[in-house]
Amino acid sequence: MSRKPATTEVAAIAEARSAIRPQPAAEEAAISARLRQRGSRNRWLIWAARAATLLVVLGGWQLFTTWKIVDPFFFGQPSGIVRQLSSWARSGTEYGSLWLQVWITMKEALLGFALGVAGGVVFGVLLGQIRLLADVLGPYIKAMNALPRIVLGSIFVVWLGLGTTSKVMLAAVLVFFVVFFNAFQGVREVDRNFVANARVLGASRLQIVRHVVLPSALTWIIASLHVAFGFAIIGAIVGEFLGAQKGLGLVIATAQNNFNPDGVFAAMLIIAVLALTAEALISRLERRLLAWRPPAPTEAGSA
Amino acid sequence: MSVLTGPEVSRAAREHAGIELSGVTKRFPTPGGATFTALRDVDLAVEPGQFCAVVGPTGCGKSTTLTLVAGLDRPSAGVVQVAGRIVDGIVTGTSFMFQADALLPWKTVLANVAMGPVFRGVTRKQAQASAREWLHVVGLAGFENHYPHQLSGGMRKRVSLAAALINEPSVLLMDEPFAALDVQTKAIMSNELLTLWERTRPSVIFVTHDLEEAIALADRVVVMTAGPGTVKGVYDIDLPRPRGAVQEIRFQPRFVELQQQIWQALRDEVQRAYARNAAARVPEEVGRS
């Protein structure tokens, strides 16, 4: 094979390359189009699979109970649940309209949540900042955390009666400990350099808490809110279970006593929808408050 | 460079604060119940407006010295004085630049720089206006609303520098501020530090383990012994000011002479520290010669 001069060789290679490869701009557009296409195809696939899963579970449930392989008396039926929901929506429950029950339970959960979060943050920051306080109160808080606090519900009903206050208290107590431990830990994990820097710049103790400690602990506190709201709903429902005049927990207890599994499932469904809505709101709050964080590397792949 | 147009600093109005450590010893309790002596009987004087570099092997108590001068910690024995007054708590007029970023990740660049004035009770509006000016001085105009994580390492150091200088300190303490930067960025930042320092002339203690950096920047280089830290030698650097580019001053014969002289003293300490740490871990390289 005869050797070409170097310049023509280079030119030939460049020519061959440009023949194989499209122009850079067009290439980039093609790549991003392909990525988008793959992304949307994946999304469709995931949604289709989700729908199929739901269909199989609900359809299976309906069919098995219709064929009496599983006894609908114990396990209820999706169609029965829908019937129950529509009857509640149209003619209300034994204790007034469905919306009233939802409102009562949500009010208890939200008030308990707010109280518990406020208490948890205040105590978490105080104990995290003041060593002596943490050393003195630490063992008691641990001991109280070890107790099955749900039992406190019975005591609250005795103390505070059948109204909403006893449920609010139970929800608040459940929420408090979750938030408290996270806030405490968050305060303890504050970067010492940040605090030292603020001190040198002339910050007072209160300014350090406001500008350094709280924002730093906020990551921890907000992470705990997801779990905490679940506990708030548990507190409200269990409280109503233990003795109430209104609320979804009471509706569930009544359905249970009447051997009405459809009623239990229907109330569960309502609670799930409420909890998911609250979860979405908390996620939005989280994004708003923690907008300063660098985007997580996985975030681009999900959602 | 935009460095020349910036907030006008009333140099005459502020008296420069000298720093004096006499017989300073610092001990820490160790988790095992024993005590660890970080500094022993340290005597050190930085004259007002002087740029003093402290070099020494890893773990010789260089950073501890700075925390004592800043008033973040107290000596176990001896006296630390700034501007003729005994340090007993945070000293106003002191700024500290840490080795690690001390920028708050949840505050924008502007809010980070404005922190100093805000903590001192200046109104938010005024604080932000002067923060804007300082960002302009360090060449970061246009990045006010970025968050620290959106900046490069060198840019974050510029923000730190602006945040440290905005309070117009009479004492500037720097703990290996440029250690994490690549060589080129480090050189650029060193030049800018010198330019800014020459405008307001605070007294500086600049801790580093890089002897070249120390000689290029400082009026006085203090060599410390391997822990417990004591002062091994003090060397006055008689290179003329303004120094110009730190990359070029290294080639001057006087620079090389000084470097050899100080390295003699530093080498023994480095070797001793190395021998001590060899089993545990490889210490950072100290200087180059």
Interface residues (C-beta under 8 A of the other chain):
Chain A: N193 F194 A196 N197 A198 R199 V200 L201 G202 A203 S204 Q207 H211 V212 P215 S216 L218 L290 W292 R293 P294
Chain B: T67 A70 L72 I90 T92 T94 S95 F96 F98 A100 D101 A102 L104 P105 W106 K107 T108 M115 G116 F119 R120 Y147 H149 Q150 A163 N167
